[in-house]
Amino acid sequence: MNSEEFVDGIKLSVRDATVTGGLRTLAKPAGRRPHQNLVEMSNWFNGLTEQDKAMVGRVIKYTADLTTFSFLAVLDGAAVIEESPDKGDLELYYVKGNERVRLNRPNNPLHDIFNAT
């Protein structure tokens, strides 16, 4: 696996799954007794026109894109999560058998790969 394949996998397994799962849950909350907050959101969502539901889907995708980009920027070190002046570095590796590949390389940041597509 390389950095591009990792970002593609994150898009599919995280971003896209969040969008489709979120919309599916809004339309019909799962479980015997969904949380009251979710039931209220579902009732509101189901009362919308199809055009407004599509707009909610666009907002959810936009939010999922921002969240994914921000998380990748943290992994790259472009956004910091430490308050101290002496900050550490995060290094993300894909390891399979004898293969060990650094995915968040400084010369090819994950958040830039994400933004490029």
C-alpha positions in Angstrom: 0.0 0.0 0.0 1.2 3.5 -0.8 0.0 6.9 0.3 -2.5 7.3 -2.6 -4.0 3.9 -1.9 -4.3 4.8 1.8 -6.1 8.0 1.0 -8.4 6.2 -1.5 -9.2 3.7 1.2 -10.0 6.4 3.8 -12.3 8.1 1.3 -14.2 4.9 0.7 -14.3 3.4 4.2 -14.6 6.7 6.2 -15.8 9.6 4.2 -18.2 7.9 1.8 -19.4 5.5 4.5 -20.1 8.5 6.8 -22.2 10.2 4.2 -24.2 7.2 3.0 -24.6 5.9 6.6 -25.6 9.2 7.9 -28.3 9.8 5.3 -29.6 6.2 5.7 -29.8 6.7 9.5 -31.5 10.0 9.1 -34.1 8.5 6.9 -34.7 5.5 9.1 -32.9 5.2 12.5 -31.8 1.6 13.3 -32.6 -0.3 16.5 -35.7 -0.9 18.6 -35.3 2.3 20.6 -33.2 4.8 18.8 -31.9 7.8 20.8 -34.5 10.6 21.1 -32.2 13.1 19.4 -31.9 10.8 16.4 -35.6 10.3 16.2 -36.2 14.1 16.2 -33.6 14.6 13.5 -35.2 11.8 11.5 -38.6 13.3 11.8 -37.3 16.6 10.6 -35.3 15.1 7.7 -38.2 13.0 6.5 -40.4 16.1 6.4 -38.1 17.8 3.9 -38.6 18.0 0.2 -36.4 15.8 -2.0 -34.5 18.9 -3.0 -33.9 19.8 0.6 -32.9 16.3 1.5 -30.3 16.4 -1.4 -29.0 19.7 0.1 -28.6 18.0 3.5 -26.6 15.2 1.7 -24.3 17.9 0.2 -23.8 19.5 3.7 -23.0 16.1 5.2 -20.5 15.3 2.4 -18.9 18.8 2.8 -18.6 18.2 6.5 -17.1 14.7 6.0 -14.6 16.1 3.5 -13.5 18.8 6.0 -13.2 16.3 8.8 -11.2 13.9 6.7 -8.9 16.6 5.4 -8.4 18.0 8.9 -7.5 14.5 10.3 -5.1 13.8 7.5 -3.5 17.3 8.1 -3.0 16.2 11.8 -1.3 13.0 10.6 0.9 15.0 8.3 1.9 17.4 11.1 0.4 20.4 9.2 -2.1 20.8 12.0 -0.9 20.4 15.5 -2.6 18.7 18.4 0.0 19.5 21.1 0.1 22.8 23.0 3.7 22.6 24.1 6.5 24.3 22.2 8.4 21.0 21.8 6.1 19.2 19.5 6.6 15.6 18.3 6.0 14.1 14.9 3.4 11.5 13.9 4.6 8.7 11.6 2.1 6.4 10.0 3.3 3.1 8.6 1.7 0.4 6.6 3.2 -2.9 7.6 2.6 -6.2 5.8 5.0 -9.1 6.2 8.5 -7.6 5.5 7.0 -4.5 3.8 7.1 -1.3 5.8 5.9 1.9 4.0 5.6 5.3 5.6 2.3 6.8 4.4 2.5 10.3 5.8 5.7 11.4 4.1 6.7 15.1 4.4 7.3 15.3 0.6 3.9 13.8 -0.2 1.4 14.9 2.5 -1.8 12.9 2.8 -4.0 16.0 3.0 -2.6 17.2 -0.3 -3.3 13.8 -1.9 -6.9 14.0 -0.5 -7.3 17.6 -1.8 -6.1 16.7 -5.3 -9.0 14.3 -6.0 
